[in-house]
Amino acid sequence: MKKLFFFLTLLFLSSAFLLAQADKVLGFWLTEKGTSQVEIYKGTDGKYYGKVSWLEELNEDGKPKVDSENSDPELSKRPILGLPLLQGLDYDAKDKEWVNGSIYDPDNGKTYDCFMWFEEDKNVLQMKGYVMGMRFIGRTSLWKREEDRNK
């Protein structure tokens, strides 16, 4: 009985540790250009998502930026603020990275496969977008953790 209790306790603690590691990505991140902030949150499906929560720039006419580079005429009218950028990332505990997701780039209107990870600094999120399953080809961006700019 003691062995079973020990095993169940160990299983519970290791699961809690992995969950805490996976959730380190939650919060607000300043994108590499410094002109927008993305909130990364966990969906009800257990996957990780991100949306634009703050945007510095306005259009030339002083109005909020819209998704003008999107090839879909309806989507090209939607505001950048609140726009979902990250979709459906899973945490891979073995490799300590978030994988199998996608990232939308409103600067060019395209969606890429993506994964993200931390190096030593847990306040700098490494994000890589790539195409055709070739992770070695793509662009890496560094996002910095910060407080919610809307407070």
Residue pairs with C-beta under 8 A, 6 or more apart in sequence:
18 91
18 93
21 91
21 93
21 96
22 48
22 91
22 93
22 98
23 42
24 118
24 122
25 40
25 48
25 98
25 116
25 125
26 40
26 41
26 42
26 48
27 39
27 40
27 145
28 37
28 38
28 39
28 40
28 53
28 54
28 145
28 146
28 147
28 148
28 149
29 37
29 38
29 39
29 40
29 50
29 125
29 143
29 144
29 145
29 146
30 36
30 37
30 143
30 144
30 145
30 146
31 37
31 38
31 141
31 143
32 141
32 142
32 143
34 56
35 55
35 56
35 57
36 52
36 54
36 55
36 56
36 57
36 80
37 52
37 53
37 54
37 55
37 146
37 148
37 149
38 50
38 51
38 52
38 53
38 85
38 86
38 143
39 50
39 51
39 53
39 148
40 48
40 49
40 50
40 86
41 48
41 49
41 50
41 51
42 48
42 49
43 49
43 88
45 88
46 90
47 88
47 89
47 90
47 101
48 86
48 88
48 89
48 90
48 91
48 98
48 101
49 84
49 86
49 87
49 88
49 89
50 84
50 85
50 86
51 82
51 83
51 84
51 85
51 86
52 80
52 81
52 82
52 83
52 85
53 81
53 82
53 148
53 149
53 150
54 81
54 148
54 149
54 150
55 64
55 65
55 80
55 81
57 65
58 64
58 65
59 65
59 66
64 79
64 80
64 81
65 79
65 80
65 81
65 106
66 76
66 77
66 78
66 79
66 80
67 75
67 76
67 77
67 78
67 79
67 80
67 83
67 106
67 109
68 76
69 76
69 106
69 107
69 108
69 109
70 76
70 78
70 106
70 109
71 109
76 109
80 106
83 104
83 106
84 104
85 103
85 104
85 106
86 101
86 102
86 103
86 114
87 101
87 102
87 103
87 104
88 100
88 101
88 102
89 98
89 99
89 100
89 101
89 114
89 115
89 116
90 98
90 99
90 100
90 101
91 97
91 98
91 99
92 98
92 99
95 117
96 117
96 118
97 115
97 116
97 117
98 115
98 116
98 117
99 115
100 115
101 113
101 114
101 115
102 111
102 112
102 113
102 114
103 111
103 112
103 114
103 127
103 129
104 110
104 111
104 112
105 111
105 112
105 129
112 129
112 130
112 131
112 138
113 129
113 130
113 131
113 133
113 135
114 127
114 128
114 129
114 130
115 128
115 135
116 125
116 126
116 127
116 128
117 125
117 126
118 124
118 125
118 126
119 126
122 145
123 144
123 145
124 142
124 143
124 144
124 145
125 142
125 143
125 144
125 145
126 140
126 141
126 142
127 140
127 141
127 142
127 143
128 135
128 138
128 139
128 140
128 141
129 138
129 139
129 141
130 136
130 137
130 138
130 139
131 137
131 138
